[in-house]
Amino acid sequence: MSLAVIGAVVALLACIPCIPLLFFWRGTRLPEDHKFTKAAILNSGQMTVWKLVTDVAGSISWRTTVVTIEPRQGDKATSYIETYTDGRRQKIQDSNVEACKSLQRSIQSQSLAGQEAAFKGEWTLELSPIGESDHQCLLRITEHGTIRKPLYRFFAHYMFGFSRNVDRYLKDLKTEVDRIHLANVSQVADVLASEGSTAPDPTQDILATEEVTVQQRSQAPAIVQEETLEGKSDVDAESEGDWDRMTESEIRSMTATSAQ
């Protein structure tokens, strides 16, 4: 191996410890605040979706990244602590509830003792009917968030995307709504079959529902993204495979490295 190659390798290895510092510096150039809106068309009425959204204890059965939900005793508002598969914990509190229409959900990362929370923000959830249909509704989630730590801002902006948690929530909710819809169709088919009536094909019902959804999309898009202010992310919203590549503990270790 030539001396030039050895020198290049040594120079490259010497630069590696500087990478977290570069990320940290770039994070300081990004705004702390962000705002965006996402929405999804759900194949169910507002009442069913509202029950799923507000049933805090029951939501652990369909939210794929939530491990435990701990209610906080003594609070007048609905408040609880969620623990996720990557070890993160967040304090959640619901307020300004208007039944079957809207609520505000404040979110704060639970940090280590003496450390500032990595994320503070609020979701505004709004439910609305689609046309005159009783079997479909639109759920919009608007997030106003603040990320004060520069390194966290860097990863949110360039790797994870600000909307990854909202995207995951909407995806999990839609999956659960579709599961309930299929179960209801199958139950009706069983009842009709027991009465000797012609049972409808559940698959055909789902295809018909999807046709209606496609038609509705021309009037109200299934996914709405309105990223505003200076918090726009460079991450593709469809890059779901990248969501869980790095846990908060790994980012925290890089923060410690950059601080040294």
Secondary structure in CASP SS format (residue, H / E / C, confidence):
PFRMAT SS
TARGET T0000
AUTHOR 0000-0000-0000
METHOD secondary structure of the structure
MODEL  1
M C 1.00
S C 1.00
L H 1.00
A H 1.00
V H 1.00
I H 1.00
G H 1.00
A H 1.00
V H 1.00
V H 1.00
A H 1.00
L H 1.00
L H 1.00
A H 1.00
C H 1.00
I H 1.00
P H 1.00
C H 1.00
I H 1.00
P H 1.00
L H 1.00
L H 1.00
F H 1.00
F H 1.00
W H 1.00
R H 1.00
G H 1.00
T H 1.00
R C 1.00
L C 1.00
P C 1.00
E C 1.00
D E 1.00
H E 1.00
K E 1.00
F E 1.00
T E 1.00
K E 1.00
A E 1.00
A E 1.00
I E 1.00
L E 1.00
N C 1.00
S C 1.00
G C 1.00
Q H 1.00
M H 1.00
T H 1.00
V H 1.00
W H 1.00
K H 1.00
L H 1.00
V H 1.00
T H 1.00
D C 1.00
V C 1.00
A C 1.00
G H 1.00
S H 1.00
I H 1.00
S H 1.00
W C 1.00
R C 1.00
T C 1.00
T C 1.00
V E 1.00
V E 1.00
T E 1.00
I E 1.00
E E 1.00
P E 1.00
R C 1.00
Q C 1.00
G C 1.00
D C 1.00
K C 1.00
A C 1.00
T E 1.00
S E 1.00
Y E 1.00
I E 1.00
E E 1.00
T E 1.00
Y E 1.00
T C 1.00
D C 1.00
G C 1.00
R C 1.00
R E 1.00
Q E 1.00
K E 1.00
I E 1.00
Q E 1.00
D E 1.00
S E 1.00
N E 1.00
V E 1.00
E E 1.00
A C 1.00
C C 1.00
K C 1.00
S E 1.00
L E 1.00
Q E 1.00
R E 1.00
S E 1.00
I E 1.00
Q E 1.00
S E 1.00
Q C 1.00
S C 1.00
L C 1.00
A C 1.00
G C 1.00
Q C 1.00
E C 1.00
A C 1.00
A C 1.00
F C 1.00
K E 1.00
G E 1.00
E E 1.00
W E 1.00
T E 1.00
L E 1.00
E E 1.00
L E 1.00
S E 1.00
P E 1.00
I C 1.00
G C 1.00
E C 1.00
S C 1.00
D C 1.00
H C 1.00
Q C 1.00
C E 1.00
L E 1.00
L E 1.00
R E 1.00
I E 1.00
T E 1.00
E E 1.00
H E 1.00
G E 1.00
T E 1.00
I C 1.00
R C 1.00
K C 1.00
P H 1.00
L H 1.00
Y H 1.00
R H 1.00
F H 1.00
F H 1.00
A H 1.00
H H 1.00
Y H 1.00
M H 1.00
F H 1.00
G C 1.00
F C 1.00
S C 1.00
R H 1.00
N H 1.00
V H 1.00
D H 1.00
R H 1.00
Y H 1.00
L H 1.00
K H 1.00
D H 1.00
L H 1.00
K H 1.00
T H 1.00
E H 1.00
V H 1.00
D H 1.00
R H 1.00
I H 1.00
H H 1.00
L H 1.00
A H 1.00
N H 1.00
V H 1.00
S H 1.00
Q H 1.00
V H 1.00
A H 1.00
D H 1.00
V H 1.00
L H 1.00
A H 1.00
S H 1.00
E C 1.00
G C 1.00
S C 1.00
T C 1.00
A C 1.00
P C 1.00
D C 1.00
P H 1.00
T H 1.00
Q H 1.00
D H 1.00
I H 1.00
L H 1.00
A H 1.00
T H 1.00
E H 1.00
E H 1.00
V H 1.00
T H 1.00
V H 1.00
Q H 1.00
Q H 1.00
R H 1.00
S C 1.00
Q C 1.00
A C 1.00
P C 1.00
A C 1.00
I C 1.00
V C 1.00
Q C 1.00
E C 1.00
E C 1.00
T E 1.00
L C 1.00
E C 1.00
G C 1.00
K C 1.00
S C 1.00
D C 1.00
V C 1.00
D C 1.00
A C 1.00
E C 1.00
S C 1.00
E H 1.00
G H 1.00
D H 1.00
W C 1.00
D C 1.00
R C 1.00
M C 1.00
T C 1.00
E H 1.00
S H 1.00
E H 1.00
I H 1.00
R H 1.00
S H 1.00
M H 1.00
T H 1.00
A H 1.00
T H 1.00
S H 1.00
A H 1.00
Q C 1.00
END
